[in-house]
Amino acid sequence: MAVFDVERAADVIHDGLFAQQHRGQEGAGMVVSDGQRLQLHKGPGLVQEVFPGDRLVDLPGRLGIGHVRYSTCGGDRAQNIQPLLAECADGPWAIAHNGNLTNAAQLRRAYQQSGSIFHTTTDSEVLVHLLADPYYRSRIHRVGRALAELQGAFAFVLLTPDSILAARDPHGFKPLVLGTLGQGFVVASESCAFRPIGARYLRDIEPGELVTINRDGLASYQFAEPAAHGAQCVFELVYFARPDSLVFGHNVHQVRVRYGMRLAQEHPVEADVVIPIPDSGMSAAIGYSRASGIPLDMGFIRNHYIGRTFIMPEAGKRATGADRKLSVLPETVAGRRVVVVDDSIVRGNTARKRIALLRECGATEVHVRISCPPTRHPCFYGIDFATSEELLAAGRGVEEIRGSIGADSLGYLSEEGLLEPFGAGGPRFCRACFNGDYPVPVTDGRGKLALESGLTCESSARAAATRKGAS
Ligand code: SF4
């Protein structure tokens, strides 16, 4: 996120990052400008661990940027935590990035071959080199020219001593919203960051748009034409974003309720109770219950002291976290036919365990309903399921998946159902993880660890698969 011209920028960024903690748990950081110098503080862990209260007084200033890390490119080394801060010939720049660049390996190789040294193994660092490159430095619209070299998914915020900049790739994969705070401005991945800091949502940053904010005000220009067939990440609406956010102009909770209602029409079943997988299955379960008339109840209790397990970087931690996160309320499920509503099944192990647990607690039937189509293809744009081997649904039919997780019945939302809440004039979505139709070709760097030194693209994909295992 980024803020401009606000009292105690560090405190505001802290609160905004805290509200967006669900987007990344591995590291956090911020860079704040006092008008002349940029000061950085970052580290591994959650926002409150990296900024335990008093650290913020060391970061005076009225503008800055912040980031929470969910690694989808590059390992868990400390250098990869963002923002990245670099001293260029014309002064310092800081950048923070959400998404995955699909041509990062190619650009990185070219810069390395001409003598540049990289300090991280993230894709994001190539933008630093483009900004420092004399070719772009000398150009009008230098940042826009540099951004136009990038392919794939990106929402960037940048900081100089006296300005912030924000940009979104031409396909608009990742959300990025603009708001006002007093006389100042705020940019964030999700609008849920605005309420706690008292900011007001103004609009989305558009695909291909670069916004510059400095003491002269806000200026906007298109650094690239928006892609004819936009590709906003529908998985943000299905799972990733917080229900109280506006994503691509739509309230996430309301969209998920509609998904649940449509799911009930597409896959009705006779049952006694609908139970959500908390938290992300909650809204769709409300919709399923509303449309089916089957009462909604709490069947799983979530331990809120365990973070979001889907975005944990290692298979072992994910599996242990998922085991500990939910426990069953036998009083809800014993002797009853249960409909379990979840947002997605990615790797499948947790679904299998939860169904077994429901049966142990006395459920007589377990019917699983998923508020998106089967996840059959990897994502190369910023969600960490990078190999087909990780995906339960890859190469399997619904009946085979049902047998594998041990459910009495299984129903997925159709692709038509996924688009229904938006109508004909609605956003254009990327659905590649469901249908394999990739809006931006992926030519290199196909693994999360593709830029780790000594690894080729092919071996890095294998390394990523081995490291993650099944979860
Ligand atoms: S492949 Fe799936 S998760 Fe990745 S950007 Fe597209 S819709 Fe989102």
Residues whose N, C-alpha, C, O or C-beta is under 5 A from the ligand:
A	BS01	SF4	C233 V234 F235 P378 C379 F380 Y381 I383 C430 R431 A432 C433
